Amino acid sequence: MVPGVGLNASFGHIQPLKGNIAFVAQSGAVQTSVLDWATSKGIGFSHVVSVGNMSDVDFGDMLDYLATDFSAKAILLYIETVTHARKFMSAARAAARMKPVVVVKTGRHSEGARASASHTGALAGADEVYNAAFQRAGMLRVMDMQALFNAVETLAMSHPFPGDRLAILTNGGGMGVLATDVLIDKKGRLAELSPETIASLNSVLPSTWSHNNPVDIIDDAPPSRYIDALKALLEDEGVDALLVLNCPTAVASSTEIARAVVDTLKESGSKAGSRGIFTSWMGMDSAREVRKIFAENRIPTYETPAEAIRGFMQVVRYRSSQEMLMETPPNIPEVFEPETDKARGIVNKALSQGRIWLTKTEAKAVLAAYKIPVVQTYEAATAEQAGEIAAKLRESLQPMVRRPNARELIVGVSDDVQFGPVILFGQGGTAVEVIQDKAIALPPLNMHLAREVMSRTRVYRLLEGYRGKPAADLDSIALTLVKVSQLISDIADISELDINPLLADEQGVLALDARIKVVKSPLAAAQRLVIRPYPKELEAAITLSDGQTLLIRPIRPEDEPAYQVLFSRLSMDEIRLRFLHAMQFLSHEMAARLTQIDYDREMALVLCEPTAQKEPALYGVVRITADPDNARAEFAILIHHDMTGMGLGPMLMRRIINYARSRGIGELFGEVLEENRPMLRICEAFGFKKRRDPEDPGVMIVSLVL
């Protein structure tokens, strides 16, 4: 269904209203139920699509289509299963950066857990993996149909707001306390009212009001009291969102109060527009007209305070996930060069012998090859060898590790049937399955993503230090996760991995025990991952005509500070020629989009110094962004003026053309200002055809069929 053009090719019993929410589901029955409810609330849709068993068009295709459709301001998904996980993740990450994507995933519980010989295999359930995938993509997951209804209403009607501080206005103290309990349970935050707001409320409310947040204005409150309190709260800069509650009484009309709230919000203009507004009028028949009034005025309203709090927290969680997506990761605290060939040789030896489990000595040797600290372990094939080794040890035994402040952790890898390798982190030890303190992430990981997965566990609070115990070296733990991520990104045949326990204290980390399962993979290591890892194979050293050596390599998320420096050193003409319009500065959001790319759909190669320093300077960038079908890709080149005249432009163009051909891209195109003669000459030299943009005569569109 596309209500905007009157298309309805469905078995739905109701014609949906025109709106700006796209709803894609695998269940037609779920869709008809949502449409029935939404129509009664005055909520409309831009698209309603049932994909069924996805024999052809799947969620990835729909996300790609809807991401660039301006009539869809938000996307709602009802998912039973995901196919083509890598395509789904690329599409979801792209869509979620552009608009809210809310997902309901059913089938959360399995009747029987699969048997596994490793702790990680037993702990990494399929639903936890889906959770990790949705979180990594920046989507908001809700757990049931009521939450789905709440999400529809919240997305359709709520205003964007900047923070998470909620003020609650109510004529019933008990309902205010109930709402507060739900807010705290969901890890929300009550706004702290300013002294000025308290004074303002004191001047307009009865002396028996609550004098705090929740603002209880007493059960006999008439419309005027709601108006006065609402105006005072809207003036408080420490309030990001407002929840207005009403309990029906015989002394005041709930309907008149609702109209007064609507009028006050209209009169407040930008003050109300910059805050999230949520409402809940108690009752059924008595509240039916009120809910219609709020729906007509595009104000979210919910049947219970708990549902209203859930709607508020959905917005807060979504914004938090977006901030996480845009956060610049810190540089790796130490440069580590793994001995990949050594680790791969150990794995290949086991496979050639028909073994699926490495010995403890082999497993620790693989970890050591990736610079993960391990307890030194010896293996003896005969009694004589054991005697020789024992003679070298002070106690004739492997020395006992004594680290009194250490916590036991687990770091593991499991191979999910749909999403490939996943990484597990949590509290370790012999009771790991009983404790069930775990978090799961999709590789590849950087330091920011590693710290984020750590923070989702209870043991993380212990690692931060408590009751005189010093904090553990959190960077060392995060770096271990990054190293494990690199290991499975490099070696495809590692099927499962356990480091349990991994001791962590203020001195760093130490792996006491490790298990690694190996299975010959039909795929290359990078192809196993649903998110394509950093393509190190594209790194190359180049020598300029003046003898200077530079490194050309794919861009990394950690490059954002250097990219900002490069932009700041460009002239206004250089900025205009590259971005086709003048820009005074590069926002963090835009810089994050330019540096945190999906290597499966985009590629950006940077020119930098070939040093191991943490933040090498960038001198130039060439990038392509392909459409989802790899049919066409747009290119762009940026070179700092200090580096012009050295043949770098043609070199970068040649590199990106060759890369595009290797990826099977059909056509390369770009937009070049007519006055940008050097760029047009480069394009002509490589055989690009050009034509004038019919919508902008000053722009030439150049294209090259590959």
PALUMVEX-788384 format. One record per residue (C-alpha): x, y, z; residue in one letter. Coordinates in steps of 0.1 Angstrom, whole numbers, plus 5000, padded with zeros to 4 digits. Layout:
REM PALUMVEX-788384
XYZa...
//
This chain:
REM PALUMVEX-788384
500050005000m501150354992v498450585006p499950894991g499150784956v496050574964g497750234958l496249944978n497249604965a496549414997s493949215016f493749485043g490249565055h490949935059i492450205038q495350355057p495750725061l498450925043k501450975066g505250955069n505950615085i506950325063a505949985077f507549665064v506549325078a506648955072q503148915086s500149055068g498048985099a500349205120v500049485095q496249485093t496149495132s498549785133v496649965105l493349925123d494750075155w496750355137a493750475117t491650505149s494450725163k494750935131g498250805123i499050755086g501750575066f503950645035s504350275027h502949945040v504749645025v504449275033s507549085022v506248735031g508948475029n511248705009m511848474980s513248784962d512749124978v513949125014d514449365043f517749485029g516149584996d513349765013m515649955037l517750065007d514650184989y513050365019l516250525031a516250765002t512450804999d511751145013f508051065020s509250815046a510450995077k510750675098a510850305091i509150035111l510049665107l508349355119y510949075115i510648705119e514048625103t516748795083v518148675050t521448785034h522748925067a525549125051r523249305028k520849365056f523549515079m524849745052s521349865043a520249895080a523450095089r522850335060a519150375067a519550425104a521950715098r519250895078m516050835098k514650635127p514450255122v512350065147v512249685147v510149415163v511849075162k509748775171t510948425179g513148545208r513248205226h514347865214s512847545228e516347385230g519747545231a522247385208r524847165225a528247325225s531647225238a532647585245s531247835270h530848095243t528847865221g526447795249a526048155259l525748325225a522048265218g520448365185a518348645200d521348805216e523048805183v520048975167y520149235195n523849295188a523049335151a520249585156f522349785181q525349795158r523149915129a521750195151g518150065150m515750075179l514349735190r511049705208v509849385223m506149335218d503049465199m502149725225q505649865223a505249855185l502050065188f503850305211n506650335187a504250415158v502650695178e505950835191t507550845157l504450995141a503851275165m506851355188s509151645183h512951595184p514351695218f518051725229p518351545262g516851285286d515551505315r511851445320l509451655340a506051505350i503051715355l500051545371t496851605391n497351265408g500351215431g500050835429g500150835391m503151065392g504950825415v503950525392l505350705362a508550785381t509050425391d508750315354v511150585343l513750475368i513250105360d513950195324k517050385334k515550725326g516151055344r513851295362l514651665355a515851865384e513652185386l515552515388s514952745418p513352985394e510852725383t510052625419i509452995427a507253035397s505252725406l504952845442n503353165429s500552995409v499952665427l498252575460p500652555489s500052175490t501652105456w504451855457s507252125455h509251885434n509351675402n506851505396p504851825398v501551725416d499152015412i496451845434i493451645422d491051935420d493252115394a491152315368p492452395333p493952725345s496252545370r497452315342y498152615321i500152795348d502252495357a502852405320l504052755312k506552745342a507952415332l508352515295l510552805307e512952565325d516052495304e516752195325g513652015312v514051835279d510651665278a507351685295l504851415304l501451555312v499051325331l495451355341n493251155364c489451205359p487651385387t484151515393a485351875399v487251935367a486651845330s489351625316s488351735281t488652105289e492052045305i493151865274a492052165252r493852405276a497052195273v496852205235v496252575234d499052645258t501552445237l500452625206k500952965222e504352865236s505652815200g509352735199s509552665237k507152365232a508552275198g512052225213s510851985239r509351635238g505651645248i503951325259f500451285274t498351025292s494751075302w493450805325m490150625318g488450465288m485150625278d485950955296s489250985277a488050885242r487351245231e490651365247v492751125227r491051235196k491851595205i495551515210f495651305178a494251595157e496951825172n499851575166r500551525203i501551175214p499051035239t499050695256y496450495276e498750455307t501650655322p503850335317a503250345280e503950715278a507250655296i508050375272r507450615243g509750875259f512550625265m512250495229q513250835217v516050865243v517350525233r517250605196y519150925201r521750745222s522250485195s522750765169q525250935191e527150605195m527150565157l528650905153m531250885181e534850915170t536750605183p539950665201p543250545186n544450205197i546650265227p549450055214e550549955179v550449575176f551649385146e550149035148p552148735136e549348615113t551348365094d552548195127k548948175140a547648045106r550347785105g549247645139i545647625127v546647465094n548647205112k545647095133a543447085102l545946875083s545946625112q542146605111g541746775145r539047035153i540447145187w543847295192l545747185222t546047435251k549647505241t548547565205e545647785215a547848005237k550448025210a547748165186v546748425212l550448515218a550948565181a548248835184y550048985214k547448875239i549348805272p549148435282v550448215310v553548045296q552647685290t554747385281y553847055265e555846735268a555346435246a557346205269t558246165305a561846255297e560746585281q558546655311a561546615334g563646845313e560947115314i560247075351a563947105358a563947455343k560947565365l561547685400r558747465415e558647195389s555247315381l553747595361q553947895385p550748005403m549548345391v548948565422r547048885413r544748955443p542849245426n542149055394a538548985382r537848685361e536448765326l535548565295i536248665259v534948435232g534048385196v531148185183s529848125147d526248225143d524348055115v523148385101q525448665112f528748465112g531448525139p530248715170v532248825200i531248765236l532448945267f531348905303g532148775337q534148455335g535148165357g533747815363t530147935369a529948145337v526847975324e525048025357v526048395362i524948475326q526648825327d527448875291k527249105261a527649025224i529049235196a529649195159l533149225146p535149415135p535749615167l537549935174n538350075209m535050255211h532949955202l534949735225a534349975255r530749985246e530249605247v532149595280m529849865295s526749645288r527749395315t527449405353r531049305358v532049635341y531049825373r533449605392l536249665367l535850045373e536949995409g534949955442y535549955480r539250035478g539949795449k541749975421p540149995387a541249745361a543249865331d540149905309l542149995278d543949655281s540649475282i539249665253a542449615233l542149235239t538749245224l540149435194v542949185190k540448895191v538349075165s541449105143q542248745148l538948625134i539048885107s542348735095d541848355100i538648215085a539047865100d538647965136i535147855144s534947895182e537248055208l537248085246d539548275268i538248185302n539348315326p540948625314l542348795345l542149175345a543449415371d545349745373e548449575357q546649465326g545249135314v546448775314l544848475297a544948175320l543147925298d542047915261a540247685238r540047725200i537947515176k538947505139v536847415109v537847455073k535847755060s534747775024p534848155027l537748395030a537948545065a536648885055a533648735037q532548555069r531948875087l528549055081v530349385084i533349405061r536549465081p539249715073y540749605039p544349605048k545249455014e544649794998l547549955017e550450054996a553550274998a554050524969i557150734961t556651084947l558751244921s560751434947d561651114965g559051154993q557250835004t553650835013l551150565023l547850515005i545350325025r541650295032p540150555056i539450465092r536950595117p539950705138e540950945110d538251205118e540551445137p543051435109a540251485083y539051785103q542651925102v542851865064l539552045059f540552345081s543652395059r541652415026l540952745010s537352845004m537852774966d539152424973e536152354996i533752484969r535352284941l535251964962r531851994979f530152214951l529252484976h530952695002a531252565037m532652745067q533352435088f532852065087l530451935114s531251635135h528251455120e529451505085m533051425093a531851105110a529951005079r532951065057l535350865079t533050585093q532250425061i530850085051d533649925032y531149695015d529449994997r531950274999e535650314997m537850605006a541550595001l543650855019v547250975014l549251005046c552650975061e553950615063p554750635100t553350455130a552350775148q548850775162k547351055141e549151085108p548451395087a546151345057l547051505024y544351375000g541351154997v539550974969v536250804975r533450624958i529950554970t528150274952a524450214949d523149894966p523249694934d526749794925n525449934892a526850284896r529250464920a529850834925e533450944930f535151254945a538751364949i540251604974l543951694974i545551964996h547052254976h550552184990d550451844971m549151954937t551251934906g552851604917m550651374897g548551264927l545251344911g545751094882p547250844906m544250854929l541850834900m543650524886r543550354919r539850414925i538950304889i540849984894n539249924927y535749994912a536449744884r537549484909s534249524928r532249474896g530849824896i529349904862g529750284859e531650554877l530250914877f530851244894g529751604895e532451864886v532052234886l532752364850e535452594863e537352304878n539552254848r542252034864p539651784874m537951784840l541251724823r541951424845i538551284837c539151344799e542451164802a540750854816f538050854790g535150994810f532251134790k530751464801k527451644798r526051954814r523751904844d520252024831p519352144866e522552334872d524352474841p527552534861g528052164868v529351894845m528351534850i531151304840v530750924836s532950624827l531550284818v533650014835l
//
